[in-house]
Amino acid sequence: MAKMHYPFTKDANNIYDERKAEIERIERKTFVYDDKRSTRNELDVYYPLNSTLTKDGKTPILFFVYGGGYNSGSKEFPEPFSMGYRALGSFFAQHEVKFPASSEDIRDAVNWIFTNVDVIAVPSIPAIWYFVDEKKRFRTEVPAQQYIGSQEKQREREPKALWNAPSDEQIKDHPDILLVRAEREPDWLLLSWEEILPDIEKRLGKAPQMIIGKGHNHISPNWALCSGQGEEWGEEVVEWMKARIN
């Protein structure tokens, strides 16, 4: 993974340099939310130039959650790659913690948005999407063990177990799911994908909708946004979301 990361981000950064003005015209504001653990609980809000409102005048919101495998990751890459997630945000207009702290951070961010619509200056919110950049199963490296706990706890808390735990009634009320992956993912990640798909289909009673990023590897989809190249998967995600609010 590391071998593909630097060369690709370096090339993508050259494209971003050419399109910097276009990307930065999308206003971004940073807010601190629910910082009870005195950690890095910040979220960036991106404001489209022309907000797309629903028929009742509300603003849909997309949450993006970055990845990192429990040992890296931030909402902003260090220089000279800081345009990475900014481009993603524009396109869609290490403190130690224990399970389920990362999920609680997402919950707290969502709750903060709902209770602070006046602060971020948007009309009321009809729909929220979670765009989670976590396409892996738990493995036994030290960072994962520190976060999740013992192997017994890992079995209880891995995505497959958490998905199969809710009742049928809870699953019936579950929001729509859209699965997105790159065409050229590493084998270990494809194995995780193949393991969880039958469980999702069994519990939903139908196959989940999927988007395969043609020509992309694990790193490239996010970095393609706002580059003018390989953005098709993002356009498909936008169309999927629009179909659920119109």
PyMOL commands that set and color helices and strands:
alter all, ss='L'
color gray80, all
select helices_A, chain A and resi 2-18+20-24+83-91+101-115+117-120+142-148+151-157+159-164+168-172+187-204+220-224+232-242
alter helices_A, ss='H'
color red, helices_A
select strands_A, chain A and resi 27-32+42-47+61-65+128-132+178-184+209-217
alter strands_A, ss='S'
color yellow, strands_A
deselect
rebuild
show_as cartoon
